């Protein structure tokens, strides 16, 4: 289902509340986490609320979606660094329960197999949070990634390297490859939240709304999952059918492709 809020701040509050509710209802929950600009206000709100609460985080397990190949965890643009800065260092999380793919793994194939296996051994993700790339990627699953993929190495598309160049002092420094959870891993989460804010996401969100389930648009795989909420601000929803994008407050609806089967 889609939920549209007037502002990015309301999107962050709603999303953080969904994460908090999950943690409160299941202290031993397994959370799938994303990085990126969209997540920053979500994590900021979550940290504020968790610090005000007495929720015990000692049983919480987290798995991040992706990591650049070739960046050490201490590199300021590594996703480990992002997570430490925005979440892990601010909360009392147990270090051995926090997982990210290892961008410096010597045997990447082995590291990929081990990562998907660790998620399954933990019981699978209770809640997976996702952003979306301007080309429709989820995690770093670029267009035409197989919907049956597990954790794997991906060559980043030119579009993704351009989009993410803003975080690096020189766009040429953006790594060419990354490790990412596969789409099948993502679809096995019990519950999924996809968050999109800002006018720069309007085109891809309109495309997603109208798209059938198609490997050309990785996020369209979510339409085969029974428990997905797509959370947007009005700017990101501007290209959806008019009566929906102009409403005041929250809109909840589905598109005609929802509950489709995965292509054989
Ligand atoms: C990040 C990730 C990516 C981002 C997406 C949107 O861990 O998996 O799919 O969610 O690229 O990034 P932002 O939020 O920076 O627009």
Boltz pocket constraint, residues with backbone or C-beta under 6 A from the ligand:
constraints:
  - pocket:
      binder: B
      contacts: [[A, 33], [A, 34], [A, 35], [A, 36], [A, 37], [A, 38], [A, 39], [A, 65], [A, 66], [A, 79], [A, 130], [A, 131], [A, 132], [A, 133], [A, 134], [A, 137], [A, 138], [A, 139], [A, 140]]
      max_distance: 6.0
